[in-house]
Amino acid sequence: MGSLGRHGDGWTFHSCGDWSGKIETIKRIPDLRMVDAAFSAATDPSPNNPARFAETLANTRIVLNARIGADADLVDIVKKLWNRGLKLIVVSYGQSPDAQARIYDRVPELCAGKRGQK
């Protein structure tokens, strides 16, 4: 399961498949700075539970690199992921340049709309 790589002053963890049930254990890796996970069927046939990651990683030093495909659920997934205190990078795939630009503009709006919410 997964891979661990050292970059700069900490570790990055990546795993394919749904490892939502292991996020509590993974976050205890000393000097863990980033996790990479898929959150849509377009990026993995067994995507992770976004709410679980948002809750577990909020108010930690860990950055979440969220891979989300070009499906219609992207907006809903980002809404479930965003949590005040979460360091979030959203990576989407399979978009035309115009569609990618719209997503790029939309993600901060989604997060701003939930500012102050948990």
HUTA-V628250 format. One line per field, one symbol per residue. ss: DSSP state (H for helix, E for strand, L for the rest). phi: phi as a letter, one per 40 degrees, with the letter a starting at -180 (. if undefined). psi: psi as a letter, one per 20 degrees, with the letter a starting at -180 (. if undefined). A space follows every 10 residues. Layout:
ss = ???
phi = ???
psi = ???
//
This chain:
ss = LLEEEEELLE EEEELLLLLH HHHHHHLLLL LEEEEEEELL LLLLLLLLLH HHHHHHHLLL LLEEEEEELL LLLHHHHHHH HLLLLLEEEE EELLLLHHHH HHHHHHHHHH HHHLLLLL
phi = .gabbcbgca bbbbacgcbd cbcccccccd gcbabbacba ccbacbcccc cccdccccgb cccbcccbcc cccdcccccc ccadgccbbb bbbgbcdccc cccdccdccc cccbdgcc
psi = prqpqppcja qppqqraokh ijhgggijpp kphqqpqqjq hhipimrroh hgggghiqkr jppoooppak riigghgghh hpppipoppp pqqkqrhghg hggghhghgg hhhjpiq.
//
